[in-house]
Amino acid sequence: MTTLNVLITGAARRVGKMLAEAVAEAGGNIALHYGHSRTAAEATAAALRARGATVALLQADLSNPAEAAALVDRAWEALGGLNALVNSAAIFENLTWETTDLAAWERHLRVNLTAPFLLSQAFARRLLAEPEAQGRIVNILDWRALRPAGDHLPYTVSKAGLAALTQSLAVAFAPRITVNGMALGAVLPPSDGQPAPKVLHATPVSRWATAEEVRRTLRFLLTGPAYITGEIIHLDGGRHLV
Ligand SMILES: NC(=O)c1ccc[n+]([C@@H]2O[C@H](COP(=O)([O-])OP(=O)(O)OC[C@H]3O[C@@H](n4cnc5c(N)ncnc54)[C@H](OP(=O)(O)O)[C@@H]3O)[C@@H](O)[C@H]2O)c1
């Protein structure tokens, strides 16, 4: 069986760390990307190594397109090959149409949409150059991507673009690379100190997601049927329906 070698962006802490744990649980190895969180990345890597995973730590600023484009090759060399890419790094700012300036707009699109495209392009170029190799891409979305409203405006637009990219690349990269999305609801409160949103009244399942549910969903998309592509699984307790 081929070893699962996965590049995960923004994997030092929070949701990205859960995703890295999911790969370790599946017996895979991780190219663990981080931006600023070096200390957290080292701690996460140590914990994953203790469970038997090979972990390569890679720093890059994903708002810089050249650094984003170069990351796949660095991960490929570090792990001796990759067969999956998980795009989780993102920024999430509480901006409206009135408070969004050009810099904020461009920052969201660069990190949340342009970087996943450049990473996917680099991943496909490397993988498709290897005869017979098969790969998987999982993009971390948000229920807001398919139910846009006026809050978190540039974030929501960037994630809606990422949902469209998921489906476009599923077609473009078939049959050798599947491209799917996980549209998350309430997993963790925002990391920027904003108060935890009061979401439970708008969540039919009426609770936050567990880390185990996040991990299981990723494992399914990385190791489940390769006939599933272009799919966006909502792990949001039904929030997108109401
Ligand atoms: N938390 C939730 O409940 C929730 C809900 C819906 C969707 N999501 C999605 O799940 C994913 C992870 O969410 P989260 O709440 O864990 O996110 P987060 O804490 O806000 O940030 C995720 C990571 O993105 C990385 N990042 C941001 N800008 C970067 C840049 N310019 N260069 C490199 N890395 C950069 C950061 O890495 P460093 O810390 O190393 O700088 C950060 O750790 C995101 O795609 C988010 O949209 C989360």
The ligand as a Gaussian input file, in Angstrom:
#p B3LYP/6-31G(d) Opt

LIG

0 1
 N      -12.609000      27.472000      13.486000
 C      -13.774000      27.116000      12.952000
 O      -14.732000      26.784000      13.658000
 C      -13.921000      27.133000      11.443000
 C      -15.209000      27.252000      10.911000
 C      -15.374000      27.248000       9.529000
 C      -14.264000      27.116000       8.710000
 N      -13.016000      27.026000       9.259000
 C      -11.878000      26.897000       8.341000
 O      -10.949000      25.970000       8.880000
 C       -9.610000      26.389000       8.578000
 C       -8.809000      26.509000       9.869000
 O       -9.557000      27.324000      10.774000
 P       -8.915000      27.907000      12.123000
 O      -10.039000      28.538000      12.877000
 O       -8.055000      26.903000      12.767000
 O       -8.031000      29.081000      11.478000
 P       -7.052000      30.162000      12.142000
 O       -6.677000      29.767000      13.513000
 O       -7.696000      31.505000      12.011000
 O       -5.821000      30.154000      11.125000
 C       -5.368000      29.025000      10.477000
 C       -3.916000      29.123000      10.125000
 O       -3.761000      29.857000       8.901000
 C       -2.413000      30.224000       8.856000
 N       -2.212000      31.448000       8.044000
 C       -2.974000      32.562000       8.003000
 N       -2.403000      33.477000       7.181000
 C       -1.253000      32.915000       6.723000
 C       -0.227000      33.352000       5.855000
 N       -0.226000      34.589000       5.297000
 N        0.798000      32.530000       5.608000
 C        0.840000      31.300000       6.172000
 N       -0.100000      30.817000       6.997000
 C       -1.134000      31.625000       7.267000
 C       -1.992000      30.507000      10.281000
 O       -0.733000      29.918000      10.503000
 P        0.292000      30.501000      11.634000
 O       -0.482000      30.478000      12.924000
 O        1.421000      29.539000      11.614000
 O        0.674000      31.889000      11.191000
 C       -3.075000      29.876000      11.128000
 O       -2.575000      28.975000      12.091000
 C       -9.739000      27.695000       7.805000
 O       -9.685000      27.444000       6.424000
 C      -11.118000      28.206000       8.199000
 O      -11.690000      29.036000       7.208000
 C      -12.820000      27.031000      10.602000

